[in-house]
Amino acid sequence: MTRASKRHHTVSRFYLSYFANDADQVTTVETPDGKSYTQSVANASVQSHFYTAVDISGEPTDKAEQSFGILEGLAAKAWRGIASGIWPLPQDLRAAMAGWLALHLLRGPNVRTALAEMNTSYLTLSAVLGGRALVREALEEHGQPADEEAVNRAWVGFFADPSAASVSANEHLRFVGRALPEVMNLLLDRVWFLSVYEQKRLATCDHPVFVVPNSAPHEVGRVVDPDRVRPVRRPIRERPPFTADRTR
């Protein structure tokens, strides 16, 4: 049996290379303390087993990481095209870029954290709506005392020390699988704009694609590259970020 890979990039390595020096290194700045250090792009945005799921046989699998690699390979060609001056992108490269943008809107630790926070909110809401009856039922299911005193103690304890839900790699990857086609199509339905910067010291971050709300509340947000957000990486070369807008 092939062992699952351990080191998973949450941001594409080829993308980080565009922000590296000639030694393929980036200066990483951690937030919020501002600690900075130089590291290889091979080590930047790497988390151990972040996409390692459990398959139907109960074994760890990195098939999602492998699938991401296929999409990244297609997108790398699109990024090379932009860097060489190709714009607008032909249809095949545009589709590959849309897939990459959608993936990076969905794959990162920030999304997993957001999913966990939603689960925590749902857990709290369920407890409030279910009341002590739900607490008693839960205690009985777990073979614990469910008398009035035990129920009251558990009820008070729940709100005194609320439980925080967690999200596994399986749950996160199922979310990515469901959302990726829809997000990709939403991006393809927009007009894309390319902005070329002469300033050579741009920055990227651990979440390189963001949805930024438009000024009008009824309008859909637009996807932008990370020059709009708080940077955590300091690049050396000039690179062209771009935006996608719903305006036709």
GIURPE-V485158 format. One record per helix or strand. SS is the DSSP state (H for helix, E for strand). FROM is the first residue (numbers start at 1). LEN is the number of residues. Records with the same first field share a line. If there is no record, write none. Layout:
SS->FROM-LEN  FROM-LEN
This chain:
E->7-3  25-5  36-5  46-3  53-2  60-2  191-4  203-2  210-3  222-3  233-2  242-4
H->13-5  63-21  91-16  109-33  148-13  169-20  226-3
